[in-house]
Amino acid sequence: MLLVAALLSAGIGATLGLLGGGGSVLTLPMLVYVLGVAPKDAIAASLLVVGLTSAAAAAGHARAGRVDARLGLSFAAAAMLGAYLWGRAARLVPPGLLLAGFGAVTLAASVAMLRGPRASARTRPRSAPTLAAIALAVGGVSGLVGAGGGFVVVPALTLLAGLPLPRAIGTSLLVIALQSLSGFAGHAADAHLDVALLAVVSSASIAGSAAGVALSRRVRALDLRTAFGWLVLVTGAAMLLAQLPAAVTRALHLPSLAAGAALVALAWAVTRLRASTSPPAR
């Protein structure tokens, strides 16, 4: 089981390093449904893993000059406050409701990824109070349901702060690292963590993130974002459906539906990846 966790975590880390978000969207379901971790413990563990992985990936992007440290730190300051406060409040929320909330956030992630942002998008940068309010809300979502928030941070940095997509991805990882670790601090007192499992998952995820950062120099991020958006849509829908009464889930046979949808999404993503990396025809 640890080998499966390591392989899945490496893939999740690669996604995080490549897209600047989406790590927790897959880390939490992996911990809960594959490794059998209790939901509240899994949320805390997910925040720790995503925080460490994002920090490693942000360092790789910074070396390539794709991180706006000043903007990232100011955005993260408000996000960390929201993540910590709502992370503390999460212990008052039933586990099933937390998972349903995460599923809803995941569906929102898929919409954001499928809609954009576009690499050519340029808007007038918003005021500091506006960005701070957005960051506070993003951090609150992160702390409450264990979502790193990259699917919101990247569009916010691109469309509201005026960063080009590559710098928004790198800067997003800095924000995610800080707010995820802050959210983990809010959960840590009430969580029971398997240190050995966390060590395996974190190490594999960090290694995968290095591959994702390297791949980001070669692959068109918009194509991958679209492919990942469909995968996230399937994940969120499955998590929401899993909260339905047992009789309904048996009738729908969710494992078969989820497996089929995941295979279709994976095949489509591989096709798009091969198309985006193939050399242009002469």
Secondary structure, DSSP 8 states (H G I E B T S, - for coil): -HHHHHHHHHHHHHHHHHHS--HHHHHHHIIIIIS---HHHHHHHHHHHHHHHHHHHHHHHHHTT---HHHHHHHHHHHHHHHHHHHHHGGGS-HHHHHHHHHHHHHHHHHHHHH---TT-------HHHHHHHHHHHHHHHHHH----HHHHHHIIIIIS---HHHHHHHHHHHHHHHHHHHHHHHHTT----HHHHHHHHHHHHHHHHHHHHHTTTS-HHHHHHHHHHHHHHHHHHHHHHTS-HHHHHHHTHHHHHHHHHHHHHHHHHHHHHHHHS----
